[in-house]
């Protein structure tokens, strides 16, 4: 189980919350006073467990160890095992589930205080990182939980537009570990990818990153792609993703990220560190329902701070099921722009692997390129 810290924008870390999962009142009675003394809101769950609400900390009693469905625990949660007597078999079971912090009560109660302090420190560090996105380069992440939303095309188009039409220093990062991503869209043949940066993670610099990027020759846009093998992508740590974004933000004017639709550590970290998150939304009922669920999920993870989620309506057409006005009334989120449908005009570029923009002032006037230029212009002039 991978542990994350939540993003905060406030000047100080606000109240944490914890869930205690146990049927033993003795565990509950030892933990609750200590947690409440540390201003942590506590909720207690008893078996059978069918759902676990999001918490910064989840405490699992040894009596529940064999009854737990560990997949119910949010992957961003700090999970701690609680023993009242030393039990090697239970500790080993927890370690196999990725639970590294185990406390024996009552003698190790001081260790719990240390874990809470460290949890607050981690949250504060993530807040400072989030604040840093307000300075230097901008990180713009394209994310949609729906496949086929057009996020890869739109992220590539924005990156090319900012590079060629506004002469900005831009890097496009594709965190999708799959065949058919940015490299396929742009007809690139990357020799290396960001997984090759793992051996130099401790001394990572912009020179290391540029050594594994691929240049789109017509636009001179730098593109950082991922491994095509999803198994190799799994070894890429959150720390590497975070360092790549931090270093690129310091060097480039704009860091454009195409995030995976599946919610993994790459998606989480990219959204957490973004100046803006663009959610491409098509004008159909399924996509709209999906967006509302995603928005609620991101709010639960405390990732939607400073109102930095923006909807980009894609494939707008007069025959759409919903108008842009209809969607605005339904989703209750800011719409930053709309991209009109022009399938046949766009498809010829995609089929040939041609860039949507080349030199400044020289671009095929598709509906999509005109609309994206207007979006890019609004971002540059703000």
Secondary structure, DSSP 4 states (H G I P E B T S, - for coil): ---------SSS---EEEEEE-S-HHHHHHHHHHHHHTTEEEEEE-SSP------SEEEEEGGGGGG--GGGS-TTSEEEEEESS--HHHHHHHHHTT--EEEETTTTHHHHHHHHHHHHHHHHHHHHHHHHTTSSSEEEEE--SSTTSSHHHHHHHHHHHHHHTS---EEEEE---STTSHHHHTT---S--GGGGGGGGGG--HHHHHHT-EEETTTTEEEE---SSHHHHTT--HHHHHHHHHHHHHH-SEEEEE--SS-SHHHHHHHHT-SEEEEEEESSHHHHHHHHHHHHHHHHTT---TT-EEEEEEEE-TT-SS-HHHHHHHH-S-EEEEEE--HHHHHHHHHHT--S--STT-----HHHHHHHHHHHHHHH-
